[in-house]
């Protein structure tokens, strides 16, 4: 089974960590970081502290209006969905 995990900000990274830990070794986990939070203190620090592996995909939607981030995120997520063909998609928080 393959699960695609979609995250983009620090509260979502905190939710992601225990799910990855619990499913490690039994499930193919693919992690996608939208890039909504992208600086060290709001992103990379959480991956380091929570021992979350580097994301398989980093979309880099960065800063911009809510509409821009949502639109770009959806376009880029679609490409990953087509490529990975996951059985399950978990979207953490309120991104979409």
Phi and psi in degrees as GROMACS dihedral restraints (atoms count N, CA, C in turn):
[ dihedral_restraints ]
;  ai    aj    ak    al  type     phi  dphi    fc
    3     4     5     6     1  -121.7    20    10
    4     5     6     7     1   129.7    20    10
    6     7     8     9     1  -116.1    20    10
    7     8     9    10     1   131.1    20    10
    9    10    11    12     1   -99.7    20    10
   10    11    12    13     1   121.3    20    10
   12    13    14    15     1  -101.8    20    10
   13    14    15    16     1   122.4    20    10
   15    16    17    18     1  -109.7    20    10
   16    17    18    19     1   118.6    20    10
   18    19    20    21     1  -132.7    20    10
   19    20    21    22     1   166.7    20    10
   21    22    23    24     1  -158.5    20    10
   22    23    24    25     1   -12.7    20    10
   24    25    26    27     1  -144.4    20    10
   25    26    27    28     1   170.5    20    10
   27    28    29    30     1   -58.8    20    10
   28    29    30    31     1   -41.6    20    10
   30    31    32    33     1   -61.7    20    10
   31    32    33    34     1   -33.6    20    10
   33    34    35    36     1   -70.7    20    10
   34    35    36    37     1   -35.7    20    10
   36    37    38    39     1   -63.4    20    10
   37    38    39    40     1   -38.7    20    10
   39    40    41    42     1   -63.8    20    10
   40    41    42    43     1   -38.8    20    10
   42    43    44    45     1   -70.6    20    10
   43    44    45    46     1   -34.3    20    10
   45    46    47    48     1   -66.7    20    10
   46    47    48    49     1   -40.5    20    10
   48    49    50    51     1   -53.1    20    10
   49    50    51    52     1   -52.5    20    10
   51    52    53    54     1   -69.8    20    10
   52    53    54    55     1   -27.8    20    10
   54    55    56    57     1   -67.0    20    10
   55    56    57    58     1   -44.4    20    10
   57    58    59    60     1   -63.4    20    10
   58    59    60    61     1   -42.2    20    10
   60    61    62    63     1   -62.1    20    10
   61    62    63    64     1   -43.8    20    10
   63    64    65    66     1   -69.1    20    10
   64    65    66    67     1   -30.0    20    10
   66    67    68    69     1  -102.1    20    10
   67    68    69    70     1    -3.0    20    10
   69    70    71    72     1   -58.6    20    10
   70    71    72    73     1   132.9    20    10
   72    73    74    75     1    89.4    20    10
   73    74    75    76     1   -24.5    20    10
   75    76    77    78     1  -103.1    20    10
   76    77    78    79     1   -24.0    20    10
   78    79    80    81     1  -133.3    20    10
   79    80    81    82     1   144.2    20    10
   81    82    83    84     1   -80.3    20    10
   82    83    84    85     1   110.8    20    10
   84    85    86    87     1  -100.0    20    10
   85    86    87    88     1   127.8    20    10
   87    88    89    90     1  -118.5    20    10
   88    89    90    91     1   123.1    20    10
   90    91    92    93     1  -107.5    20    10
   91    92    93    94     1   133.9    20    10
   93    94    95    96     1  -122.0    20    10
   94    95    96    97     1   125.3    20    10
   96    97    98    99     1  -109.2    20    10
   97    98    99   100     1   118.6    20    10
   99   100   101   102     1   -68.9    20    10
  100   101   102   103     1   -24.8    20    10
  102   103   104   105     1    88.1    20    10
  103   104   105   106     1    12.2    20    10
  105   106   107   108     1   -57.5    20    10
  106   107   108   109     1   -49.6    20    10
  108   109   110   111     1  -103.4    20    10
  109   110   111   112     1   121.9    20    10
  111   112   113   114     1  -128.2    20    10
  112   113   114   115     1   -13.3    20    10
  114   115   116   117     1   -84.3    20    10
  115   116   117   118     1   167.8    20    10
  117   118   119   120     1   -55.5    20    10
  118   119   120   121     1   -49.2    20    10
  120   121   122   123     1   -70.3    20    10
  121   122   123   124     1   -21.4    20    10
  123   124   125   126     1  -105.0    20    10
  124   125   126   127     1    -4.2    20    10
  126   127   128   129     1  -138.9    20    10
  127   128   129   130     1   -78.7    20    10
  129   130   131   132     1   -57.0    20    10
  130   131   132   133     1   -37.6    20    10
  132   133   134   135     1   -55.9    20    10
  133   134   135   136     1   -41.8    20    10
  135   136   137   138     1   -67.4    20    10
  136   137   138   139     1   -38.8    20    10
  138   139   140   141     1   -63.4    20    10
  139   140   141   142     1   -41.2    20    10
  141   142   143   144     1   -66.9    20    10
  142   143   144   145     1   -52.4    20    10
  144   145   146   147     1   -64.6    20    10
  145   146   147   148     1   -37.7    20    10
  147   148   149   150     1   -92.6    20    10
  148   149   150   151     1     1.3    20    10
  150   151   152   153     1    56.4    20    10
  151   152   153   154     1    44.6    20    10
  153   154   155   156     1   -89.1    20    10
  154   155   156   157     1   131.4    20    10
  156   157   158   159     1   -61.5    20    10
  157   158   159   160     1   154.5    20    10
  159   160   161   162     1   -55.2    20    10
  160   161   162   163     1   135.7    20    10
  162   163   164   165     1   -60.1    20    10
  163   164   165   166     1   145.6    20    10
  165   166   167   168     1   -69.8    20    10
  166   167   168   169     1   -30.8    20    10
  168   169   170   171     1  -133.2    20    10
  169   170   171   172     1   134.3    20    10
  171   172   173   174     1  -124.9    20    10
  172   173   174   175     1   113.2    20    10
  174   175   176   177     1   -84.9    20    10
  175   176   177   178     1   -23.6    20    10
  177   178   179   180     1    62.2    20    10
  178   179   180   181     1    39.5    20    10
  180   181   182   183     1   -68.8    20    10
  181   182   183   184     1   -18.2    20    10
  183   184   185   186     1    55.0    20    10
  184   185   186   187     1  -150.6    20    10
  186   187   188   189     1   -92.4    20    10
  187   188   189   190     1   160.4    20    10
  189   190   191   192     1   155.3    20    10
  190   191   192   193     1  -178.1    20    10
  192   193   194   195     1   -67.7    20    10
  193   194   195   196     1   162.8    20    10
  195   196   197   198     1   -58.0    20    10
  196   197   198   199     1   -43.0    20    10
  198   199   200   201     1   -62.8    20    10
  199   200   201   202     1   -42.5    20    10
  201   202   203   204     1   -62.4    20    10
  202   203   204   205     1   -50.2    20    10
  204   205   206   207     1   -61.6    20    10
  205   206   207   208     1   -42.4    20    10
  207   208   209   210     1   -65.8    20    10
  208   209   210   211     1   -46.8    20    10
  210   211   212   213     1   -62.3    20    10
  211   212   213   214     1   -49.1    20    10
  213   214   215   216     1   -64.0    20    10
  214   215   216   217     1   -40.9    20    10
  216   217   218   219     1   -60.1    20    10
  217   218   219   220     1   -45.9    20    10
  219   220   221   222     1   -62.7    20    10
  220   221   222   223     1   -43.0    20    10
  222   223   224   225     1   -61.9    20    10
  223   224   225   226     1   -44.0    20    10
  225   226   227   228     1   -75.4    20    10
  226   227   228   229     1   -34.9    20    10
  228   229   230   231     1   -64.3    20    10
  229   230   231   232     1   -39.2    20    10
  231   232   233   234     1   -56.9    20    10
  232   233   234   235     1   -41.5    20    10
  234   235   236   237     1   -61.6    20    10
  235   236   237   238     1   -39.6    20    10
  237   238   239   240     1   -68.5    20    10
  238   239   240   241     1   -41.5    20    10
  240   241   242   243     1   -60.5    20    10
  241   242   243   244     1   -43.4    20    10
  243   244   245   246     1   -64.8    20    10
  244   245   246   247     1   -40.9    20    10
  246   247   248   249     1   -70.7    20    10
  247   248   249   250     1   -46.4    20    10
  249   250   251   252     1   -84.7    20    10
  250   251   252   253     1   -31.5    20    10
  252   253   254   255     1    51.0    20    10
  253   254   255   256     1    56.6    20    10
  255   256   257   258     1   -71.2    20    10
  256   257   258   259     1   151.5    20    10
  258   259   260   261     1   -77.0    20    10
  259   260   261   262     1   -31.6    20    10
  261   262   263   264     1  -133.7    20    10
  262   263   264   265     1   141.9    20    10
  264   265   266   267     1  -122.1    20    10
  265   266   267   268     1   123.3    20    10
  267   268   269   270     1  -108.1    20    10
  268   269   270   271     1   121.5    20    10
  270   271   272   273     1  -108.4    20    10
  271   272   273   274     1   117.0    20    10
  273   274   275   276     1   -88.5    20    10
  274   275   276   277     1   133.0    20    10
  276   277   278   279     1    76.1    20    10
  277   278   279   280     1  -145.6    20    10
  279   280   281   282     1  -115.3    20    10
  280   281   282   283     1    21.8    20    10
  282   283   284   285     1   -58.6    20    10
  283   284   285   286     1   -48.8    20    10
